[in-house]
Amino acid sequence: MTSLQVRQLSTGYGPIQALDAISLEVKQGEVVALVGPNGAGKSTLLRTISGLLKPWSGDIAFDGVSLAGRSPAWIVRQGIIHVPEGRQILKRMTVTENLVMGAYARQDRTAIPSDVQRILERFRPLAERRSQPAGFLSGGEQQMLALGRALMARPRVLMLDEPSLGLAPVVVTELFKLIASLKSEGMTLLLVEQNARQALRTADRGYVLETGRILMEGPAAELLGSRQLQESYLGVA
């Protein structure tokens, strides 16, 4: 069974430590939520898994193969796809061109056009604007495009970093419906999200990260019922 394992991982920026001996696991077909306050190290963890930041110590393994020291391009080819905070679409390129870019590491080039069509059928607003520059899309449409571009890579693990950030509540609701549909299709997801309630309602398991350390972990339903989590992150007195 495919699994992504983080083992006693520590890293940081320059002399500043951001993660301190983090350990977690994402099994095939799971949605795992990583929640916590700003500055807890959530985005840093995803950046380290995807090879953008090098570990100081510890290891990251995918199917038993270490990712430590590997390039981001090599990690993408293994099927670990990272949708960063802020979407980072290619604004001057069209919607279709952005989607095609998501498949740059694939070897099956002949299947790319049919996959583009499949993504456009899934995200109807994008289909209507397929020939327009991506910079003209709304925030919600840009998030759809970022997700569609990631799905074009046919991910084995999809890592989403704050996908609801800056979106209107109605768009957030639709976004989490999409994440739930990906879960029902067997997609493996690691979800970083400040909206802890929504994330844990969608996830199978969760981890609470605070100041670079895992504070709590367990089944998502149990974390939602935790008094400590409710008082600290869900605004329940």
PyRosetta script that sets phi, psi and omega in degrees:
from pyrosetta import init, pose_from_sequence

init()
pose = pose_from_sequence("MTSLQVRQLSTGYGPIQALDAISLEVKQGEVVALVGPNGAGKSTLLRTISGLLKPWSGDIAFDGVSLAGRSPAWIVRQGIIHVPEGRQILKRMTVTENLVMGAYARQDRTAIPSDVQRILERFRPLAERRSQPAGFLSGGEQQMLALGRALMARPRVLMLDEPSLGLAPVVVTELFKLIASLKSEGMTLLLVEQNARQALRTADRGYVLETGRILMEGPAAELLGSRQLQESYLGVA")
pose.set_psi(1, 131.7)
pose.set_omega(1, 178.8)
pose.set_phi(2, -62.3)
pose.set_psi(2, 135.9)
pose.set_omega(2, 173.3)
pose.set_phi(3, -150.3)
pose.set_psi(3, 148.3)
pose.set_omega(3, 174.5)
pose.set_phi(4, -107.9)
pose.set_psi(4, 122.1)
pose.set_omega(4, -176.4)
pose.set_phi(5, -122.5)
pose.set_psi(5, 129.1)
pose.set_omega(5, 173.9)
pose.set_phi(6, -110.1)
pose.set_psi(6, 124.6)
pose.set_omega(6, -171.9)
pose.set_phi(7, -124.9)
pose.set_psi(7, 109.8)
pose.set_omega(7, 173.4)
pose.set_phi(8, 50.4)
pose.set_psi(8, 46.7)
pose.set_omega(8, -174.3)
pose.set_phi(9, -83.5)
pose.set_psi(9, 128.4)
pose.set_omega(9, 173.3)
pose.set_phi(10, -128.0)
pose.set_psi(10, 140.6)
pose.set_omega(10, 176.7)
pose.set_phi(11, -164.0)
pose.set_psi(11, 178.0)
pose.set_omega(11, 179.9)
pose.set_phi(12, -176.9)
pose.set_psi(12, -166.9)
pose.set_omega(12, -178.0)
pose.set_phi(13, -120.7)
pose.set_psi(13, 115.4)
pose.set_omega(13, -175.0)
pose.set_phi(14, 59.5)
pose.set_psi(14, -129.2)
pose.set_omega(14, 179.7)
pose.set_phi(15, -86.7)
pose.set_psi(15, -1.3)
pose.set_omega(15, -173.5)
pose.set_phi(16, -94.2)
pose.set_psi(16, 118.4)
pose.set_omega(16, 179.9)
pose.set_phi(17, -79.9)
pose.set_psi(17, 132.1)
pose.set_omega(17, -179.3)
pose.set_phi(18, -111.3)
pose.set_psi(18, -29.1)
pose.set_omega(18, 178.2)
pose.set_phi(19, -128.5)
pose.set_psi(19, 136.4)
pose.set_omega(19, -175.4)
pose.set_phi(20, -126.6)
pose.set_psi(20, 97.5)
pose.set_omega(20, 174.6)
pose.set_phi(21, 55.6)
pose.set_psi(21, 51.8)
pose.set_omega(21, 179.8)
pose.set_phi(22, -79.5)
pose.set_psi(22, 134.1)
pose.set_omega(22, 173.2)
pose.set_phi(23, -132.8)
pose.set_psi(23, 131.2)
pose.set_omega(23, 174.5)
pose.set_phi(24, -158.2)
pose.set_psi(24, 168.6)
pose.set_omega(24, -179.3)
pose.set_phi(25, -142.5)
pose.set_psi(25, 142.2)
pose.set_omega(25, 173.8)
pose.set_phi(26, -124.3)
pose.set_psi(26, 115.1)
pose.set_omega(26, -179.0)
pose.set_phi(27, -91.9)
pose.set_psi(27, 160.5)
pose.set_omega(27, -178.7)
pose.set_phi(28, -56.8)
pose.set_psi(28, 131.4)
pose.set_omega(28, 177.5)
pose.set_phi(29, 82.9)
pose.set_psi(29, -1.9)
pose.set_omega(29, 179.4)
pose.set_phi(30, -88.2)
pose.set_psi(30, 153.1)
pose.set_omega(30, 162.1)
pose.set_phi(31, -110.5)
pose.set_psi(31, 118.6)
pose.set_omega(31, -180.0)
pose.set_phi(32, -114.3)
pose.set_psi(32, 125.6)
pose.set_omega(32, -179.6)
pose.set_phi(33, -98.1)
pose.set_psi(33, 136.8)
pose.set_omega(33, 174.8)
pose.set_phi(34, -117.7)
pose.set_psi(34, 110.6)
pose.set_omega(34, -174.9)
pose.set_phi(35, -121.0)
pose.set_psi(35, 164.0)
pose.set_omega(35, -179.5)
pose.set_phi(36, 153.2)
pose.set_psi(36, 173.5)
pose.set_omega(36, -175.7)
pose.set_phi(37, -74.3)
pose.set_psi(37, 168.8)
pose.set_omega(37, 172.6)
pose.set_phi(38, -56.7)
pose.set_psi(38, 140.0)
pose.set_omega(38, 177.9)
pose.set_phi(39, 81.0)
pose.set_psi(39, 7.0)
pose.set_omega(39, -178.3)
pose.set_phi(40, -75.4)
pose.set_psi(40, -21.3)
pose.set_omega(40, -178.8)
pose.set_phi(41, 111.2)
pose.set_psi(41, 9.3)
pose.set_omega(41, -176.5)
pose.set_phi(42, -62.8)
pose.set_psi(42, -51.5)
pose.set_omega(42, 179.7)
pose.set_phi(43, -66.0)
pose.set_psi(43, -34.7)
pose.set_omega(43, 177.5)
pose.set_phi(44, -60.5)
pose.set_psi(44, -39.8)
pose.set_omega(44, 179.2)
pose.set_phi(45, -62.3)
pose.set_psi(45, -46.0)
pose.set_omega(45, 179.1)
pose.set_phi(46, -64.0)
pose.set_psi(46, -40.3)
pose.set_omega(46, 178.7)
pose.set_phi(47, -62.6)
pose.set_psi(47, -35.2)
pose.set_omega(47, 179.9)
pose.set_phi(48, -73.7)
pose.set_psi(48, -41.5)
pose.set_omega(48, 177.1)
pose.set_phi(49, -60.0)
pose.set_psi(49, -40.5)
pose.set_omega(49, -176.8)
pose.set_phi(50, -83.3)
pose.set_psi(50, 2.5)
pose.set_omega(50, 173.5)
pose.set_phi(51, 88.3)
pose.set_psi(51, 3.9)
pose.set_omega(51, 179.6)
pose.set_phi(52, -77.8)
pose.set_psi(52, -19.9)
pose.set_omega(52, 179.0)
pose.set_phi(53, -133.6)
pose.set_psi(53, 135.7)
pose.set_omega(53, -176.2)
pose.set_phi(54, -88.3)
pose.set_psi(54, 141.1)
pose.set_omega(54, 176.4)
pose.set_phi(55, -67.9)
pose.set_psi(55, 146.7)
pose.set_omega(55, 169.3)
pose.set_phi(56, -82.3)
pose.set_psi(56, -40.1)
pose.set_omega(56, 178.9)
pose.set_phi(57, -157.6)
pose.set_psi(57, 169.7)
pose.set_omega(57, -176.6)
pose.set_phi(58, 84.9)
pose.set_psi(58, -169.0)
pose.set_omega(58, -174.8)
pose.set_phi(59, -149.8)
pose.set_psi(59, 159.1)
pose.set_omega(59, 171.8)
pose.set_phi(60, -127.9)
pose.set_psi(60, 127.6)
pose.set_omega(60, -178.3)
pose.set_phi(61, -128.7)
pose.set_psi(61, 142.3)
pose.set_omega(61, 176.1)
pose.set_phi(62, -127.6)
pose.set_psi(62, 119.4)
pose.set_omega(62, -173.6)
pose.set_phi(63, 53.8)
pose.set_psi(63, 35.9)
pose.set_omega(63, 177.4)
pose.set_phi(64, 81.8)
pose.set_psi(64, -0.9)
pose.set_omega(64, -179.6)
pose.set_phi(65, -103.4)
pose.set_psi(65, 128.4)
pose.set_omega(65, -177.8)
pose.set_phi(66, -68.9)
pose.set_psi(66, 136.4)
pose.set_omega(66, 175.0)
pose.set_phi(67, -97.1)
pose.set_psi(67, -9.8)
pose.set_omega(67, -175.2)
pose.set_phi(68, -59.4)
pose.set_psi(68, 128.1)
pose.set_omega(68, 178.1)
pose.set_phi(69, 83.9)
pose.set_psi(69, -5.0)
pose.set_omega(69, 179.4)
pose.set_phi(70, -79.6)
pose.set_psi(70, 154.7)
pose.set_omega(70, 179.7)
pose.set_phi(71, -77.2)
pose.set_psi(71, 155.4)
pose.set_omega(71, 175.4)
pose.set_phi(72, -55.3)
pose.set_psi(72, -39.2)
pose.set_omega(72, -179.4)
pose.set_phi(73, -63.6)
pose.set_psi(73, -40.1)
pose.set_omega(73, 178.6)
pose.set_phi(74, -64.7)
pose.set_psi(74, -41.3)
pose.set_omega(74, -178.7)
pose.set_phi(75, -66.8)
pose.set_psi(75, -39.2)
pose.set_omega(75, 174.9)
pose.set_phi(76, -59.5)
pose.set_psi(76, -41.3)
pose.set_omega(76, -179.5)
pose.set_phi(77, -65.5)
pose.set_psi(77, -20.7)
pose.set_omega(77, 175.7)
pose.set_phi(78, -80.2)
pose.set_psi(78, -10.3)
pose.set_omega(78, 177.2)
pose.set_phi(79, 101.8)
pose.set_psi(79, 12.7)
pose.set_omega(79, 177.1)
pose.set_phi(80, -97.2)
pose.set_psi(80, 110.7)
pose.set_omega(80, -172.0)
pose.set_phi(81, -116.0)
pose.set_psi(81, 130.0)
pose.set_omega(81, -172.9)
pose.set_phi(82, -112.5)
pose.set_psi(82, 119.7)
pose.set_omega(82, 171.6)
pose.set_phi(83, -99.2)
pose.set_psi(83, 105.2)
pose.set_omega(83, -171.5)
pose.set_phi(84, -74.6)
pose.set_psi(84, 162.1)
pose.set_omega(84, 173.3)
pose.set_phi(85, -59.4)
pose.set_psi(85, 139.1)
pose.set_omega(85, 179.2)
pose.set_phi(86, 87.0)
pose.set_psi(86, 1.8)
pose.set_omega(86, 170.8)
pose.set_phi(87, 73.6)
pose.set_psi(87, -50.4)
pose.set_omega(87, 174.9)
pose.set_phi(88, 53.8)
pose.set_psi(88, 45.7)
pose.set_omega(88, 173.5)
pose.set_phi(89, -74.9)
pose.set_psi(89, 167.1)
pose.set_omega(89, 178.8)
pose.set_phi(90, -93.3)
pose.set_psi(90, 96.7)
pose.set_omega(90, -165.1)
pose.set_phi(91, -68.6)
pose.set_psi(91, -27.0)
pose.set_omega(91, -179.0)
pose.set_phi(92, -85.3)
pose.set_psi(92, -14.7)
pose.set_omega(92, 178.2)
pose.set_phi(93, -89.4)
pose.set_psi(93, 156.4)
pose.set_omega(93, -179.2)
pose.set_phi(94, -72.4)
pose.set_psi(94, 168.3)
pose.set_omega(94, 176.7)
pose.set_phi(95, -57.0)
pose.set_psi(95, -47.5)
pose.set_omega(95, -178.9)
pose.set_phi(96, -63.1)
pose.set_psi(96, -42.1)
pose.set_omega(96, 179.6)
pose.set_phi(97, -63.4)
pose.set_psi(97, -37.8)
pose.set_omega(97, 175.9)
pose.set_phi(98, -61.3)
pose.set_psi(98, -43.4)
pose.set_omega(98, -179.8)
pose.set_phi(99, -63.4)
pose.set_psi(99, -43.1)
pose.set_omega(99, 179.4)
pose.set_phi(100, -62.0)
pose.set_psi(100, -37.6)
pose.set_omega(100, 178.1)
pose.set_phi(101, -60.4)
pose.set_psi(101, -29.2)
pose.set_omega(101, 178.6)
pose.set_phi(102, -64.4)
pose.set_psi(102, -18.9)
pose.set_omega(102, -177.6)
pose.set_phi(103, -102.1)
pose.set_psi(103, 16.9)
pose.set_omega(103, -171.3)
pose.set_phi(104, -61.6)
pose.set_psi(104, -28.3)
pose.set_omega(104, -176.5)
pose.set_phi(105, -91.4)
pose.set_psi(105, -1.9)
pose.set_omega(105, -177.3)
pose.set_phi(106, -79.1)
pose.set_psi(106, 149.5)
pose.set_omega(106, 178.4)
pose.set_phi(107, -92.9)
pose.set_psi(107, -25.2)
pose.set_omega(107, -176.0)
pose.set_phi(108, -86.2)
pose.set_psi(108, 72.3)
pose.set_omega(108, -173.2)
pose.set_phi(109, -63.2)
pose.set_psi(109, -31.0)
pose.set_omega(109, -176.1)
pose.set_phi(110, -68.2)
pose.set_psi(110, -21.0)
pose.set_omega(110, -178.5)
pose.set_phi(111, -87.2)
pose.set_psi(111, -7.2)
pose.set_omega(111, -174.6)
pose.set_phi(112, -64.6)
pose.set_psi(112, -45.8)
pose.set_omega(112, -179.9)
pose.set_phi(113, -58.5)
pose.set_psi(113, -40.1)
pose.set_omega(113, 179.7)
pose.set_phi(114, -69.0)
pose.set_psi(114, -32.6)
pose.set_omega(114, 176.6)
pose.set_phi(115, -69.9)
pose.set_psi(115, -37.6)
pose.set_omega(115, 174.8)
pose.set_phi(116, -59.0)
pose.set_psi(116, -45.2)
pose.set_omega(116, 179.4)
pose.set_phi(117, -62.9)
pose.set_psi(117, -38.9)
pose.set_omega(117, 179.0)
pose.set_phi(118, -63.2)
pose.set_psi(118, -42.0)
pose.set_omega(118, 179.3)
pose.set_phi(119, -66.2)
pose.set_psi(119, -41.2)
pose.set_omega(119, 179.9)
pose.set_phi(120, -65.6)
pose.set_psi(120, -32.9)
pose.set_omega(120, 176.3)
pose.set_phi(121, -70.3)
pose.set_psi(121, -31.1)
pose.set_omega(121, 179.5)
pose.set_phi(122, -75.7)
pose.set_psi(122, -37.7)
pose.set_omega(122, -178.8)
pose.set_phi(123, -111.4)
pose.set_psi(123, 83.7)
pose.set_omega(123, -173.9)
pose.set_phi(124, -56.4)
pose.set_psi(124, -41.3)
pose.set_omega(124, 178.6)
pose.set_phi(125, -59.2)
pose.set_psi(125, -30.7)
pose.set_omega(125, 178.5)
pose.set_phi(126, -71.6)
pose.set_psi(126, -35.8)
pose.set_omega(126, -179.9)
pose.set_phi(127, -60.6)
pose.set_psi(127, -36.9)
pose.set_omega(127, -179.2)
pose.set_phi(128, -71.4)
pose.set_psi(128, -17.4)
pose.set_omega(128, -175.0)
pose.set_phi(129, -125.1)
pose.set_psi(129, 25.5)
pose.set_omega(129, -172.3)
pose.set_phi(130, -58.9)
pose.set_psi(130, -28.5)
pose.set_omega(130, -176.6)
pose.set_phi(131, -97.1)
pose.set_psi(131, 0.9)
pose.set_omega(131, -178.4)
pose.set_phi(132, -90.3)
pose.set_psi(132, 150.5)
pose.set_omega(132, 173.1)
pose.set_phi(133, -59.3)
pose.set_psi(133, 138.6)
pose.set_omega(133, -175.1)
pose.set_phi(134, -63.6)
pose.set_psi(134, -23.6)
pose.set_omega(134, 180.0)
pose.set_phi(135, -66.0)
pose.set_psi(135, -15.9)
pose.set_omega(135, 179.4)
pose.set_phi(136, -87.3)
pose.set_psi(136, -4.2)
pose.set_omega(136, -178.7)
pose.set_phi(137, -76.7)
pose.set_psi(137, 154.4)
pose.set_omega(137, 172.6)
pose.set_phi(138, -70.1)
pose.set_psi(138, 170.6)
pose.set_omega(138, 179.2)
pose.set_phi(139, -59.3)
pose.set_psi(139, -42.9)
pose.set_omega(139, 178.7)
pose.set_phi(140, -65.2)
pose.set_psi(140, -40.2)
pose.set_omega(140, 178.2)
pose.set_phi(141, -67.5)
pose.set_psi(141, -36.1)
pose.set_omega(141, 176.7)
pose.set_phi(142, -65.1)
pose.set_psi(142, -36.3)
pose.set_omega(142, 176.9)
pose.set_phi(143, -67.6)
pose.set_psi(143, -39.6)
pose.set_omega(143, 173.6)
pose.set_phi(144, -56.9)
pose.set_psi(144, -43.7)
pose.set_omega(144, -178.8)
pose.set_phi(145, -65.2)
pose.set_psi(145, -41.5)
pose.set_omega(145, 178.6)
pose.set_phi(146, -61.6)
pose.set_psi(146, -41.0)
pose.set_omega(146, 177.6)
pose.set_phi(147, -68.6)
pose.set_psi(147, -43.0)
pose.set_omega(147, 178.6)
pose.set_phi(148, -61.8)
pose.set_psi(148, -41.6)
pose.set_omega(148, 177.6)
pose.set_phi(149, -61.1)
pose.set_psi(149, -40.7)
pose.set_omega(149, 178.0)
pose.set_phi(150, -65.4)
pose.set_psi(150, -40.7)
pose.set_omega(150, 179.8)
pose.set_phi(151, -66.6)
pose.set_psi(151, -26.2)
pose.set_omega(151, 176.7)
pose.set_phi(152, -62.4)
pose.set_psi(152, -22.6)
pose.set_omega(152, 178.4)
pose.set_phi(153, -80.0)
pose.set_psi(153, -3.1)
pose.set_omega(153, -175.9)
pose.set_phi(154, 52.0)
pose.set_psi(154, 62.6)
pose.set_omega(154, -172.6)
pose.set_phi(155, -66.9)
pose.set_psi(155, 146.4)
pose.set_omega(155, 168.6)
pose.set_phi(156, -91.5)
pose.set_psi(156, -30.3)
pose.set_omega(156, 170.8)
pose.set_phi(157, -135.1)
pose.set_psi(157, 126.9)
pose.set_omega(157, 178.6)
pose.set_phi(158, -110.0)
pose.set_psi(158, 121.2)
pose.set_omega(158, -179.8)
pose.set_phi(159, -107.5)
pose.set_psi(159, 120.1)
pose.set_omega(159, -178.3)
pose.set_phi(160, -111.5)
pose.set_psi(160, 124.7)
pose.set_omega(160, -178.1)
pose.set_phi(161, -108.1)
pose.set_psi(161, 107.7)
pose.set_omega(161, 177.9)
pose.set_phi(162, 50.2)
pose.set_psi(162, 56.1)
pose.set_omega(162, -176.8)
pose.set_phi(163, -64.5)
pose.set_psi(163, -23.9)
pose.set_omega(163, -177.4)
pose.set_phi(164, -90.8)
pose.set_psi(164, -0.9)
pose.set_omega(164, -174.4)
pose.set_phi(165, -60.1)
pose.set_psi(165, 124.6)
pose.set_omega(165, 174.6)
pose.set_phi(166, 78.7)
pose.set_psi(166, 7.8)
pose.set_omega(166, -177.9)
pose.set_phi(167, -99.2)
pose.set_psi(167, 151.1)
pose.set_omega(167, 176.9)
pose.set_phi(168, -65.9)
pose.set_psi(168, 151.2)
pose.set_omega(168, -177.5)
pose.set_phi(169, -53.8)
pose.set_psi(169, -39.9)
pose.set_omega(169, -179.3)
pose.set_phi(170, -66.0)
pose.set_psi(170, -33.9)
pose.set_omega(170, 178.3)
pose.set_phi(171, -71.7)
pose.set_psi(171, -38.2)
pose.set_omega(171, 177.3)
pose.set_phi(172, -59.9)
pose.set_psi(172, -42.5)
pose.set_omega(172, 178.2)
pose.set_phi(173, -59.0)
pose.set_psi(173, -44.5)
pose.set_omega(173, 179.1)
pose.set_phi(174, -66.4)
pose.set_psi(174, -36.7)
pose.set_omega(174, 179.4)
pose.set_phi(175, -61.8)
pose.set_psi(175, -45.1)
pose.set_omega(175, -178.7)
pose.set_phi(176, -71.8)
pose.set_psi(176, -25.9)
pose.set_omega(176, 171.3)
pose.set_phi(177, -64.2)
pose.set_psi(177, -39.5)
pose.set_omega(177, 178.2)
pose.set_phi(178, -65.1)
pose.set_psi(178, -44.3)
pose.set_omega(178, 179.2)
pose.set_phi(179, -61.0)
pose.set_psi(179, -40.1)
pose.set_omega(179, 177.7)
pose.set_phi(180, -64.0)
pose.set_psi(180, -36.7)
pose.set_omega(180, 179.0)
pose.set_phi(181, -68.8)
pose.set_psi(181, -37.7)
pose.set_omega(181, 176.1)
pose.set_phi(182, -63.6)
pose.set_psi(182, -39.6)
pose.set_omega(182, 176.6)
pose.set_phi(183, -60.3)
pose.set_psi(183, -44.3)
pose.set_omega(183, -178.5)
pose.set_phi(184, -65.4)
pose.set_psi(184, -23.3)
pose.set_omega(184, 178.4)
pose.set_phi(185, -87.0)
pose.set_psi(185, 0.4)
pose.set_omega(185, 177.4)
pose.set_phi(186, 92.2)
pose.set_psi(186, 9.8)
pose.set_omega(186, 178.4)
pose.set_phi(187, -66.3)
pose.set_psi(187, 141.0)
pose.set_omega(187, 175.4)
pose.set_phi(188, -95.2)
pose.set_psi(188, 124.0)
pose.set_omega(188, -175.1)
pose.set_phi(189, -131.7)
pose.set_psi(189, 140.7)
pose.set_omega(189, 166.9)
pose.set_phi(190, -114.5)
pose.set_psi(190, 114.0)
pose.set_omega(190, -169.7)
pose.set_phi(191, -112.4)
pose.set_psi(191, 115.0)
pose.set_omega(191, 172.6)
pose.set_phi(192, -96.6)
pose.set_psi(192, 124.2)
pose.set_omega(192, -171.8)
pose.set_phi(193, -157.0)
pose.set_psi(193, 130.4)
pose.set_omega(193, 175.4)
pose.set_phi(194, -74.0)
pose.set_psi(194, -26.1)
pose.set_omega(194, 176.6)
pose.set_phi(195, -76.6)
pose.set_psi(195, 80.4)
pose.set_omega(195, -171.4)
pose.set_phi(196, -61.4)
pose.set_psi(196, -39.7)
pose.set_omega(196, -177.1)
pose.set_phi(197, -62.9)
pose.set_psi(197, -49.6)
pose.set_omega(197, -179.9)
pose.set_phi(198, -63.1)
pose.set_psi(198, -43.1)
pose.set_omega(198, -178.2)
pose.set_phi(199, -62.1)
pose.set_psi(199, -45.6)
pose.set_omega(199, -177.3)
pose.set_phi(200, -73.2)
pose.set_psi(200, -27.9)
pose.set_omega(200, 174.7)
pose.set_phi(201, -66.2)
pose.set_psi(201, -29.0)
pose.set_omega(201, -177.8)
pose.set_phi(202, -88.4)
pose.set_psi(202, -29.8)
pose.set_omega(202, -170.0)
pose.set_phi(203, -83.3)
pose.set_psi(203, 161.7)
pose.set_omega(203, 170.6)
pose.set_phi(204, -85.6)
pose.set_psi(204, -43.9)
pose.set_omega(204, -179.9)
pose.set_phi(205, -136.1)
pose.set_psi(205, 164.6)
pose.set_omega(205, 179.7)
pose.set_phi(206, -146.9)
pose.set_psi(206, 159.0)
pose.set_omega(206, 174.0)
pose.set_phi(207, -129.9)
pose.set_psi(207, 138.8)
pose.set_omega(207, 175.0)
pose.set_phi(208, -106.5)
pose.set_psi(208, 120.7)
pose.set_omega(208, -177.6)
pose.set_phi(209, -107.4)
pose.set_psi(209, 133.4)
pose.set_omega(209, 178.2)
pose.set_phi(210, -144.1)
pose.set_psi(210, 127.8)
pose.set_omega(210, -179.3)
pose.set_phi(211, 45.5)
pose.set_psi(211, 46.2)
pose.set_omega(211, 173.1)
pose.set_phi(212, 80.0)
pose.set_psi(212, 7.4)
pose.set_omega(212, -179.0)
pose.set_phi(213, -131.1)
pose.set_psi(213, 152.2)
pose.set_omega(213, 174.7)
pose.set_phi(214, -76.9)
pose.set_psi(214, 117.7)
pose.set_omega(214, -178.9)
pose.set_phi(215, -89.7)
pose.set_psi(215, -39.8)
pose.set_omega(215, -178.5)
pose.set_phi(216, -146.7)
pose.set_psi(216, 155.0)
pose.set_omega(216, 172.9)
pose.set_phi(217, -154.2)
pose.set_psi(217, 158.7)
pose.set_omega(217, 177.8)
pose.set_phi(218, 153.1)
pose.set_psi(218, -176.1)
pose.set_omega(218, 175.0)
pose.set_phi(219, -56.0)
pose.set_psi(219, 142.1)
pose.set_omega(219, -174.9)
pose.set_phi(220, -58.7)
pose.set_psi(220, -39.9)
pose.set_omega(220, -179.1)
pose.set_phi(221, -63.4)
pose.set_psi(221, -37.5)
pose.set_omega(221, 178.6)
pose.set_phi(222, -68.5)
pose.set_psi(222, -39.6)
pose.set_omega(222, 178.4)
pose.set_phi(223, -65.0)
pose.set_psi(223, -39.9)
pose.set_omega(223, 177.8)
pose.set_phi(224, -60.7)
pose.set_psi(224, -31.9)
pose.set_omega(224, -179.8)
pose.set_phi(225, -88.1)
pose.set_psi(225, -1.1)
pose.set_omega(225, -178.1)
pose.set_phi(226, -73.7)
pose.set_psi(226, 127.3)
pose.set_omega(226, 178.5)
pose.set_phi(227, -61.1)
pose.set_psi(227, -40.7)
pose.set_omega(227, -179.3)
pose.set_phi(228, -61.1)
pose.set_psi(228, -43.7)
pose.set_omega(228, -179.9)
pose.set_phi(229, -68.2)
pose.set_psi(229, -41.0)
pose.set_omega(229, -178.4)
pose.set_phi(230, -63.2)
pose.set_psi(230, -41.4)
pose.set_omega(230, -178.6)
pose.set_phi(231, -72.6)
pose.set_psi(231, -34.7)
pose.set_omega(231, -174.2)
pose.set_phi(232, -85.5)
pose.set_psi(232, -36.2)
pose.set_omega(232, -169.5)
pose.set_phi(233, -126.1)
pose.set_psi(233, -17.7)
pose.set_omega(233, -175.9)
pose.set_phi(234, -106.9)
pose.set_psi(234, 1.5)
pose.set_omega(234, 175.8)
pose.set_phi(235, 70.7)
pose.set_psi(235, 26.0)
pose.set_omega(235, 178.9)
pose.set_phi(236, -103.1)
pose.set_psi(236, 121.9)
pose.set_omega(236, -178.8)
pose.set_phi(237, -81.9)
pose.dump_pdb("model.pdb")
